[in-house]
Amino acid sequence: MCTAFSGARSISPPQPSQSGSDAPLLADAQYRWLLAGNTAFFFAMNGQILTRSILAWDLVGEATALAYINLVVAIPMLLGSLLGGAITDRVERRQLVILGQSLIVLNEITILTLLLLGKLAFWHMLCTAFITGCAFPLIMPARMAITASVAGASRMQRAMAYTGGVVNVSRIAGPAVMGLIIAQFSVIGAYVLSVALYSIAVACMLGVKPSFSSPQTGERKSLMSDIGLGLRYVNRNRPLMMCILFSLLPMLVAMPFQNILVMLAEQAWQQGEQGVGLLISTGGVGGVVGALWIIRRGDTPHRLVFMVTATLGFAVLLGAFAQTAYFLLALLPLLLANTFISAAQTVNSAAVQILTDENVRGRVSSLMMASFGLMPLGVFPMAIAADHFGAANAITGACAMLFVAVALFYLLSPTFRSLDATVSQRLESDAATKPGRSLADDIAVAPIQ
């Protein structure tokens, strides 16, 4: 795969634009193409989660079929994320996104063709789902790196907010529209729409200029060496590592509440599937509001207090949601909790991109993707606590743990407390490094300690 792009490396890589970096983000044609492609891609992706589940159930009629479909997508995404990041830093990123998205288009066309011929079997779905899972580690880090290059450091928070808003809107609207099409027409109609949306995402990427990592110095190393360099880079870039670790706290401790919403709705409010759907939709709306909040807030310098306060607010509000006796009243703290955590994670993601050198951006982005994939680990302790103490108490206990963990993280990490100053220095200049040289270059030639 790398050799297919090797010729592109002779082109001088453009640096993130600094001129006009304070201009409105949506006035940038490159970003508009990128955002339009994101919208089509995430809408199709979230909608097809529902479509695949319905189709798998129709073919097999067993709940295990749903687990298998999700498993064959999740495993290559988690295992291949670091490899995808290393590839992203070697090749022209736009081509990589187009390649990965084209694979998904071919997948959807394959399923659609088999449906039209009446020959679709469950194993076909497993194979195509696995290919989709392999394509995502190529698409996501490269897409994030392109976004960072197009937006530039001074507009990073707004860029992350727009992306987060698109993801949350598609999380609500994608399954809703696909469900409506399936109900009014058929699963075939949903796959026709999916092929169209994924094709639009590919076409939009053609409107984005080529995006390269910084040129490599010295001898080309193996992909495993590049992955190791990326891990060492994060380890030695302490502010960056603190941001990544801080983002893991809510993901591992409290965010798994989403997986026991069915249990909570039944135990606390005697609500069925419709109530669970309303809870999920409310959470999605809160995510959109959080993204709009950051867009409105802009790229202001006071990141640390905002991140910490918003994460603490999420813990308090989520605990209040779990303990509210009336279902409709509980929707308000749930909405606000998701607003706070969406805003906090957006600011955190922007800080991560600002603190990352261009030639390791793909690997750092893939590490972020892999870390978010660890969220299922937090489901087990929360589920065990829910079985013993009830879902509401399990969520409340997790919120209390998150509050304490965030407070301790802030108090015990001087590096984290100096984040604003570090980011400001990075935005002003790379004074600590030589021109044309980055921390990643120094790590590449330094011995492992």
C-alpha positions, -999 to +999 in steps of 0.1 A: +000+000+000+028+024+009+045+019-025+014+030-043+019+064-028+057+066-027+060+087-058+040+115-041+067+120-015+089+139-039+064+168-038+072+194-012+047+192+016+027+224+022+027+236+057-006+245+075-017+279+063-010+308+085-022+336+063-058+343+068-058+319+097-081+343+117-106+343+088-140+325+094-135+288+090-165+283+067-151+310+044-123+286+035-133+265+004-110+237+014-127+233+048-161+235+032-153+206+010-139+187+039-169+194+061-193+184+034-175+151+030-175+145+067-213+151+068-220+126+041-196+101+055-207+102+091-244+103+081-240+071+061-218+054+088-242+060+116-272+052+095-257+019+084-252+008+120-290+004+122-293-010+087-267-037+092-284-047+125-318-050+110-305-070+080-284-093+102-315-099+124-336-107+093-310-131+080-302-150+112-329-141+138-304-144+167-291-117+190-255-131+186-256-121+149-257-084+160-227-090+183-207-107+155-214-078+130-202-052+155-173-073+166-158-078+131-159-040+126-145-031+160-115-055+162-097-043+130-105-007+140-088-012+174-059-033+162-052-014+130-055+021+144-018+026+151-008+010+118-032+034+100-016+063+118+019+053+107+007+049+071-010+083+073+024+100+081+041+083+051+017+090+022-004+117+007-033+118+030-061+128+007-054+098-015-055+076+016-089+089+026-102+084-010-088+049-011-104+039+022-138+055+014-138+038-020-133+004-004-164+012+017-184+022-014-174-011-031-185-029+001-220-012+000-224-019-037-215-056-031-242-059-005-267-040-026-260-062-056-265-094-035-297-080-021-311-073-056-301-108-068-317-124-036-284-142-028-272-123+003-260-146+031-248-136+066-212-145+059-212-119+031-221-093+057-193-105+080-167-102+052-178-068+041-181-056+077-145-067+083-133-048+053-151-017+065-134-021+099-100-023+081-108+008+061-116+030+091-080+031+106-069+044+072-096+071+069-099+085+104-063+095+112-058+109+077-090+129+079-081+143+112-046+153+099-061+170+069-085+189+091-057+201+113-036+212+082-065+230+066-078+248+097-044+257+112-036+260+149-054+292+155-088+278+143-084+243+156-111+244+183-137+256+158-127+229+133-130+202+160-163+217+171-178+216+136-166+180+132-181+171+166-214+188+157-216+168+124-209+135+143-236+142+169-262+153+143-255+122+122-257+100+153-294+111+157-305+118+121-286+089+104-304+060+120-337+080+120-336+085+082-324+050+075-352+036+097-378+057+079-365+045+045-365+009+056-401+012+069-414+030+038-394+011+012-370-016+021-334-023+032-325-020-005-335+017-004-313+022+027-283+007+008-290+028-022-288+059+000-257+046+017-239+041-016-249+076-027-237+093+005-204+074+006-198+083-031-205+120-022-179+118+005-154+105-020-163+132-045-159+160-018-124+148-011-115+156-047-121+192-039-095+192-011-059+199-020-033+171-015-020+169+021+014+157+031+033+151+063+066+169+067+094+153+047+112+125+064+149+129+072+173+100+070+166+064+060+130+052+056+122+030+086+097+001+089+061+008+098+067-008+133+096+016+138+073+045+129+047+032+154+074+030+181+085+065+173+050+078+176+046+062+210+080+076+222+070+110+208+039+111+230+058+098+260+084+126+257+059+153+249+045+154+284+018+181+279+004+161+249+004+129+270-014+146+298-041+158+274-046+123+261-047+108+296-072+134+307-095+126+278-095+090+289-109+097+324-145+103+314-144+077+286-133+049+310-151+059+342-185+075+333-192+074+296-200+037+297-233+048+312-246+047+276-244+010+276-267+005+305-293+031+295-318+003+288-315-010+323-317+025+338-348+034+318-366+002+330-355+003+366-358+041+373-387+052+351-403+020+337-396+031+301-393+008+272-376+011+238-392+045+231-379+059+263-344+046+256-346+062+221-355+095+236-326+093+260-301+085+232-315+114+211-313+138+240-276+129+245-270+135+208-287+169+210-265+177+240-234+169+219-245+192+191-252+220+217-217+215+231-202+218+196-221+250+189-209+263+223-173+259+212-179+274+178-195+304+195-167+305+221-140+305+194-103+297+199-099+315+232-068+308+252-082+297+285-084+260+278-074+243+311-101+258+334-127+252+307-118+215+303-116+208+340-148+227+349-168+212+320-157+177+329-166+182+366-199+197+355-205+166+334-199+143+364-223+164+386-250+166+360-248+130+350-252+120+386-282+143+389-297+127+358-294+092+373-311+102+405-339+123+391-372+106+399-393+118+369-384+108+334-391+140+315-373+161+342-342+138+339-338+147+302-326+182+312-295+172+332-288+145+306-288+172+279-266+195+299-242+167+309-237+158+272-233+194+263-205+198+289-186+166+280-188+174+242-174+209+248-146+196+271-136+168+247-136+192+217-112+217+235-090+187+245-089+174+210-079+208+197-051+211+223-038+177+212-036+187+176-019+220+184+007+203+205+014+177+178+042+181+151+029+177+115+051+147+107+036+126+136+000+139+134-014+107+119+001+085+146-011+108+174-046+109+159-046+071+156-036+069+192-065+090+202-088+068+181-074+037+198-078+052+233-115+060+226-118+023+216-109+014+251-142+027+264-158-008+264-133-017+292-153+006+315-186-011+307-177-043+328-172-027+362-203-004+356-224-034+346-213-054+376-221-025+399-255-021+382-263-057+388-255-054+425-266-019+433-289-009+405-282+012+374-289+046+389-265+040+418-238+025+395-239+056+374-239+079+404-209+061+419-190+064+386-197+101+385-183+105+420-152+085+410-148+108+379-151+139+400-123+127+424-102+115+395-104+148+377-096+168+408-065+146+416-053+147+380-054+185+382-037+187+416-010+161+410+001+171+375+021+204+372+025+197+335-013+197+331-018+228+351+006+247+328-012+236+297-024+271+287+011+285+288+024+255+268-003+258+241+003+296+239+040+290+234+033+265+207+009+288+189+034+317+190+064+298+176+084+266+178+112+284+196+124+253+214+132+235+181+155+244+152+138+256+120+126+227+099+132+203+127+107+189+152+106+169+184+097+139+164+129+143+143+150+144+175+133+113+189+138+094+156+176+096+160+178+094+198+183+060+216+154+045+234+160+050+271 
